[in-house]
């Protein structure tokens, strides 16, 4: 469960970063 939370947070961070650079 801990790994799933980490991956989810990482995807969120990457998604926000990519979204800031269209």
MARDO-388175 format. One record per atom (N, C-alpha, C, CB): atom name; z, x, y; residue number from 1. Coordinates in Angstrom, 1 decimal, padded with zeros to 4 digits, m for minus. Each point is the difference from the previous one (the first is absolute). Glycine has a CB too. Layout:
N
site  w  u  v  pos
CA  Z  X  Y  NUM $
...
This chain:
22
site  w  u  v  pos
N  000.0  000.9  m001.2  1 $
CA  000.0  m000.9  001.2  1 $
C  000.0  000.9  001.2  1 $
CB  001.2  m001.9  m001.2  1 $
N  m000.5  003.0  001.1  2 $
CA  000.1  000.9  001.2  2 $
C  m001.4  000.6  000.4  2 $
CB  002.3  000.6  m000.7  2 $
N  m003.1  m000.3  m000.4  3 $
CA  m001.3  000.5  000.3  3 $
C  m000.9  m001.0  000.6  3 $
CB  000.2  001.5  m002.0  3 $
N  m000.1  m002.7  001.6  4 $
CA  m000.8  m001.1  000.5  4 $
C  000.2  m000.2  001.5  4 $
CB  000.0  m001.2  m002.2  4 $
N  001.3  001.3  002.6  5 $
CA  000.4  m000.1  001.4  5 $
C  m000.6  001.1  000.8  5 $
CB  002.1  m001.2  m000.6  5 $
N  m002.1  002.4  000.0  6 $
CA  m000.5  001.2  000.7  6 $
C  m001.5  m000.1  000.2  6 $
CB  001.8  001.4  m001.0  6 $
N  m002.5  m001.8  000.0  7 $
CA  m001.5  m000.2  000.1  7 $
C  m000.3  m001.1  001.0  7 $
CB  m000.3  000.7  m002.4  7 $
N  001.1  m001.7  002.4  8 $
CA  m000.3  m001.1  001.0  8 $
C  000.2  000.5  001.4  8 $
CB  000.7  m001.7  m001.7  8 $
N  000.3  002.4  001.9  9 $
CA  000.3  000.5  001.3  9 $
C  m001.1  001.0  000.4  9 $
CB  002.5  m000.3  m000.3  9 $
N  m002.9  001.1  m000.6  10 $
CA  m001.1  001.0  000.3  10 $
C  m001.3  m000.7  000.4  10 $
CB  001.1  001.7  m001.6  10 $
N  m001.4  m002.7  000.8  11 $
CA  m001.2  m000.8  000.3  11 $
C  000.0  m000.6  001.4  11 $
CB  m000.3  m000.5  m002.5  11 $
N  001.5  000.0  002.8  12 $
CA  000.2  m000.7  001.3  12 $
C  m000.2  001.1  001.1  12 $
CB  001.6  m001.7  m001.0  12 $
N  m001.0  002.8  000.8  13 $
CA  m000.1  001.1  001.0  13 $
C  m001.5  000.4  000.2  13 $
CB  002.4  000.8  m000.6  13 $
N  m003.0  m000.6  m000.6  14 $
CA  m001.5  000.5  000.1  14 $
C  m000.8  m001.1  000.6  14 $
CB  000.3  001.4  m002.0  14 $
N  000.0  m002.7  001.6  15 $
CA  m000.8  m001.1  000.6  15 $
C  000.1  m000.1  001.5  15 $
CB  000.4  m001.2  m002.1  15 $
N  000.8  001.4  002.6  16 $
CA  000.3  m000.1  001.4  16 $
C  m000.7  001.2  000.7  16 $
CB  002.2  m001.1  m000.3  16 $
N  m002.2  002.3  m000.3  17 $
CA  m000.6  001.2  000.6  17 $
C  m001.6  m000.2  000.1  17 $
CB  001.9  001.4  m000.9  17 $
N  m002.4  m001.9  m000.2  18 $
CA  m001.5  m000.3  m000.1  18 $
C  m000.4  m001.1  001.0  18 $
CB  000.0  000.8  m002.4  18 $
N  000.9  m001.8  002.5  19 $
CA  m000.3  m001.1  000.9  19 $
C  000.0  000.5  001.5  19 $
CB  001.0  m001.6  m001.7  19 $
N  m000.2  002.6  002.0  20 $
CA  000.0  000.5  001.3  20 $
C  m001.2  000.8  000.4  20 $
CB  002.5  000.1  m000.1  20 $
N  m003.3  000.3  m001.0  21 $
CA  m001.2  000.8  000.3  21 $
C  m001.2  m000.7  m000.6  21 $
CB  001.3  002.1  000.0  21 $
N  m001.8  m003.1  000.6  22 $
CA  m001.2  m000.9  m000.5  22 $
C  m001.3  000.8  000.0  22 $
CB  001.1  m002.0  000.9  22 $
